[in-house]
Amino acid sequence: MDQNEHVEQISGEYVAVRALEDGVTIIGLTRGKDTRFHHTEKLDRGEVMLFQFTEHTSAMKIRGKADIYTKLGKVRSGKDDVQE
């Protein structure tokens, strides 16, 4: 496998997040033995941010009401969707 194939395997996934309220927080989590927070972004209502998983980012935590678009479909985050 050449370097380009390796990079594509790690960073081939994209995620779009559309804030449905002010103050949506997106936290990037590191890849590796110890998972840590490494990057935080705040979005206000109507703002959209595109993310790409990388060699260093393996997961994201999204706090607040937002639509999240992936190749698997759309998910909505936020307390309004929690069923008790």
C-alpha positions as CSV (number, residue, x, y, z in Angstrom):
1,M,0.0,0.0,0.0
2,D,1.4,3.4,-1.0
3,Q,1.2,6.6,1.2
4,N,-1.9,7.9,-0.7
5,E,-3.8,4.7,-0.2
6,H,-3.0,4.8,3.6
7,V,-4.1,8.5,3.9
8,E,-7.3,7.7,2.0
9,Q,-8.2,4.8,4.3
10,I,-7.7,7.0,7.4
11,S,-9.2,10.2,6.2
12,G,-11.8,9.1,3.6
13,E,-14.8,9.7,5.9
14,Y,-16.5,13.1,5.9
15,V,-19.2,14.4,8.3
16,A,-21.2,17.6,8.0
17,V,-22.7,19.3,11.1
18,R,-25.5,21.9,10.8
19,A,-26.3,23.8,14.0
20,L,-30.0,24.1,14.8
21,E,-29.3,26.4,17.8
22,D,-26.6,28.8,19.0
23,G,-23.6,27.3,20.9
24,V,-23.4,23.8,19.4
25,T,-20.1,22.3,20.5
26,I,-18.1,19.8,18.4
27,I,-15.2,18.1,20.1
28,G,-12.5,16.1,18.2
29,L,-11.1,13.0,19.9
30,T,-7.7,11.6,19.3
31,R,-6.9,8.2,17.8
32,G,-4.5,5.8,19.7
33,K,-4.0,4.2,23.0
34,D,-5.3,7.1,25.1
35,T,-8.3,8.9,23.7
36,R,-8.2,12.6,24.5
37,F,-9.9,15.8,23.4
38,H,-7.8,17.7,20.9
39,H,-10.0,20.2,19.1
40,T,-13.2,22.1,19.9
41,E,-15.4,24.2,17.7
42,K,-18.6,26.2,18.4
43,L,-21.3,26.7,15.9
44,D,-24.2,29.1,16.0
45,R,-27.6,28.4,14.5
46,G,-27.5,27.9,10.7
47,E,-23.7,27.5,10.6
48,V,-22.4,24.4,8.8
49,M,-19.0,22.7,9.3
50,L,-17.5,19.9,7.3
51,F,-15.1,17.4,9.0
52,Q,-12.8,14.8,7.8
53,F,-11.5,11.9,10.0
54,T,-7.7,11.9,10.0
55,E,-4.8,10.0,11.2
56,H,-5.2,12.0,14.5
57,T,-9.0,12.2,14.8
58,S,-11.0,9.1,15.4
59,A,-14.2,10.4,16.9
60,M,-16.3,13.5,17.5
61,K,-18.6,14.5,20.3
62,I,-21.4,16.9,19.4
63,R,-23.2,18.7,22.2
64,G,-26.4,20.7,21.3
65,K,-29.1,20.5,18.7
66,A,-27.7,19.8,15.3
67,D,-28.2,17.8,12.2
68,I,-25.3,15.4,11.5
69,Y,-24.8,14.1,7.9
70,T,-22.7,11.0,7.1
71,K,-22.6,8.4,4.4
72,L,-24.9,6.4,6.7
73,G,-27.6,9.1,6.7
74,K,-28.7,11.9,8.9
75,V,-28.9,12.0,12.7
76,R,-30.1,14.8,14.9
77,S,-28.4,15.5,18.2
78,G,-29.9,17.3,21.1
79,K,-32.2,16.8,24.1
80,D,-35.5,17.1,22.1
81,D,-34.8,13.6,20.5
82,V,-34.1,11.7,23.7
83,Q,-36.9,9.2,24.5
84,E,-37.4,8.4,28.2
